[in-house]
Amino acid sequence: MAISRPDQTIVALIGRMSPADAQNRLLRVPDTEFAVGLLHMNDDVRDRILGLAGAAKAERVRQVIDRHRHTRISYENYLAAAERMIGRLSSESSASTTPGAAAPPRSYYRPGRARR
């Protein structure tokens, strides 16, 4: 049994949505979380997903991706951000719109020095 990678899961979730629904959900994902979730995707797949998010959001996420190219992000941090993104994409309603629901944990990464 093959375990699906987070980037494949994100692509599959977005592929099952209508373009309008995909855009609505992608716009709710924080830019940093979005960028880290896309780090291990091919450029053409990343561009297709960013195209669904709209021009302004796509530009902001591309800027974050460019900043992340100069930092070291552990696989655990990537996996945590990707899982939060998957959770946001797969949930029917955002926790912020549900009264009394706990807010999802904020994404955080700690940039480290490049290993020498």
C-alpha positions in Angstrom: 0.0 0.0 0.0 1.5 3.3 -1.1 1.4 6.3 1.2 0.3 9.4 -0.6 2.6 12.4 -0.3 1.1 15.7 1.0 1.6 17.5 -2.3 -0.3 14.7 -4.1 -3.1 15.0 -1.6 -3.3 18.8 -2.1 -3.5 18.3 -5.9 -6.1 15.6 -5.5 -8.3 17.7 -3.2 -8.1 20.8 -5.4 -8.8 18.6 -8.5 -12.1 17.5 -7.0 -13.3 21.1 -6.4 -15.0 23.5 -8.8 -12.7 26.4 -9.7 -14.8 28.8 -7.6 -14.7 26.5 -4.6 -11.0 26.0 -5.0 -10.4 29.7 -5.2 -12.5 30.4 -2.1 -10.7 27.8 0.0 -7.2 28.8 -1.3 -7.8 32.4 -0.5 -8.4 31.4 3.2 -5.0 29.6 3.5 -2.3 31.9 5.0 0.4 32.8 2.5 3.2 31.2 4.4 1.3 28.0 5.0 0.3 28.0 1.3 3.9 28.5 0.1 5.4 25.8 2.4 2.7 23.4 1.2 3.7 24.0 -2.4 7.5 23.7 -1.9 7.8 20.1 -3.1 5.6 20.4 -6.2 6.7 20.7 -9.8 6.6 24.2 -11.2 3.8 23.4 -13.7 1.6 22.0 -11.0 2.4 24.8 -8.6 1.6 27.4 -11.3 -1.8 25.7 -12.0 -2.7 25.8 -8.3 -1.5 29.4 -7.9 -3.6 30.3 -11.0 -6.7 29.1 -9.2 -5.9 31.3 -6.2 -6.1 34.6 -8.2 -3.4 37.0 -9.3 -2.8 38.9 -6.0 -2.7 35.8 -3.8 -0.4 34.0 -6.3 2.0 36.9 -6.3 2.2 37.0 -2.5 2.7 33.3 -2.3 5.4 33.4 -5.0 7.2 36.0 -2.9 7.1 33.8 0.1 8.3 30.8 -1.9 11.3 33.0 -3.1 12.1 33.9 0.5 11.9 30.2 1.6 14.4 29.2 -1.1 17.0 31.0 1.1 16.0 29.2 4.3 16.3 25.7 5.6 12.8 24.2 6.3 12.9 20.8 7.9 10.7 18.1 6.5 8.7 18.0 9.7 7.8 21.7 9.3 6.9 21.2 5.7 4.7 18.2 6.6 3.0 20.2 9.4 2.2 23.1 7.1 1.1 20.8 4.3 -1.2 18.9 6.7 -2.8 22.2 7.9 -3.3 23.2 4.3 -4.9 19.8 3.6 -7.2 20.3 6.6 -8.2 23.7 5.4 -9.0 22.4 1.9 -10.8 19.3 3.1 -13.0 20.9 5.8 -16.5 22.0 4.7 -16.4 25.1 6.8 -13.6 27.2 8.2 -13.1 27.1 11.9 -13.1 30.8 12.0 -16.7 31.0 10.8 -18.0 28.3 13.2 -19.0 29.9 16.5 -17.2 28.2 19.5 -14.8 26.2 17.3 -11.1 26.3 18.2 -8.9 28.2 15.9 -6.4 26.0 14.0 -2.8 26.2 15.2 -0.8 28.9 13.5 1.9 27.9 11.1 5.4 28.6 12.2 8.9 27.8 10.9 12.2 28.7 12.4 14.7 29.6 9.8 18.1 28.0 10.5 21.6 28.5 9.2 22.5 26.5 6.1 24.6 23.4 7.0 28.2 23.7 6.1 
